């Protein structure tokens, strides 16, 4: 499903749950019109995602940027814990 259809279904579900019947029908009609408009702008109602050109996949990787100054560190206050006596099978 395209993102637009998922969004339309979510909006319709909210509209159905929160409005009266006439308001719901008006909102659904408006949303369906908007979805149709957006789909026509994107080249139809195809469920397949738009093709990605090979030129976009061959971008050169950016060099790793290291932050200035010391890096944050983490240390446990206590490294062990006594859980007491645990009998096998006890819940």
C-alpha positions as CSV (number, residue, x, y, z in Angstrom):
1,X,0.0,0.0,0.0
2,X,1.3,3.4,-0.7
3,X,1.8,5.9,2.0
4,X,-1.0,8.0,0.7
5,X,-3.5,5.2,0.9
6,X,-2.4,4.3,4.4
7,X,-2.8,7.9,5.4
8,X,-6.2,8.1,3.8
9,X,-7.3,4.9,5.6
10,X,-6.1,6.3,8.9
11,X,-7.9,9.6,8.4
12,X,-11.1,7.9,7.4
13,X,-10.9,5.7,10.5
14,X,-10.5,8.7,12.7
15,X,-13.3,10.5,10.9
16,X,-15.7,7.5,11.2
17,X,-15.0,7.1,14.9
18,X,-15.5,10.8,15.8
19,X,-18.3,12.2,13.6
20,X,-21.9,11.8,12.8
21,X,-22.9,10.0,9.6
22,X,-23.4,13.1,7.4
23,X,-20.1,14.7,8.6
24,X,-18.3,11.4,8.0
25,X,-19.6,11.0,4.5
26,X,-18.6,14.6,3.6
27,X,-15.1,14.1,5.1
28,X,-14.7,10.7,3.3
29,X,-15.7,12.3,0.0
30,X,-13.2,15.2,0.5
31,X,-10.4,12.8,1.5
32,X,-11.1,10.5,-1.4
33,X,-10.9,13.5,-3.7
34,X,-7.6,14.6,-2.2
35,X,-6.1,11.0,-2.4
36,X,-7.1,10.8,-6.1
37,X,-5.5,14.3,-6.7
38,X,-2.3,13.2,-5.0
39,X,-2.1,9.9,-6.8
40,X,-2.6,11.7,-10.2
41,X,0.2,14.0,-9.3
42,X,2.4,11.0,-8.6
43,X,1.7,9.3,-11.9
44,X,-1.3,7.3,-11.2
45,X,-2.5,4.9,-8.6
46,X,0.3,2.4,-9.0
47,X,0.9,0.4,-5.8
48,X,4.6,0.0,-6.7
49,X,7.1,2.5,-5.3
50,X,8.7,4.9,-7.8
51,X,11.8,3.6,-9.5
52,X,15.1,4.7,-8.1
53,X,17.8,5.5,-10.7
54,X,21.1,3.7,-10.5
55,X,22.8,7.1,-10.3
56,X,21.4,7.7,-6.9
57,X,22.8,4.4,-5.6
58,X,26.4,5.2,-6.6
59,X,26.9,8.2,-4.4
60,X,30.4,8.5,-2.8
61,X,30.4,7.8,0.9
62,X,31.0,10.8,3.1
63,X,34.2,10.7,5.3
64,X,33.6,9.9,8.9
65,X,33.4,13.0,11.0
66,X,34.7,12.6,14.5
67,X,33.6,15.1,17.3
68,X,36.0,17.4,18.9
69,X,36.9,16.9,22.6
70,X,36.5,13.9,24.8
71,X,33.9,11.2,24.0
72,X,31.2,10.4,26.5
73,X,31.9,7.4,28.8
74,X,29.7,5.1,30.8
75,X,30.5,3.1,33.9
76,X,28.3,1.0,36.2
77,X,28.1,2.1,39.8
78,X,27.8,-1.5,40.9
79,X,28.8,-4.5,38.7
80,X,27.1,-7.3,40.6
81,X,23.8,-7.9,42.3
82,X,22.7,-10.5,44.9
83,X,19.3,-11.9,44.0
84,X,19.2,-14.0,47.1
85,X,18.4,-17.7,47.1
86,X,16.4,-18.8,44.1
87,X,15.0,-22.3,44.2
88,X,14.6,-24.1,40.9
89,X,11.0,-24.2,39.7
90,X,9.8,-21.3,42.0
91,X,7.8,-18.5,40.3
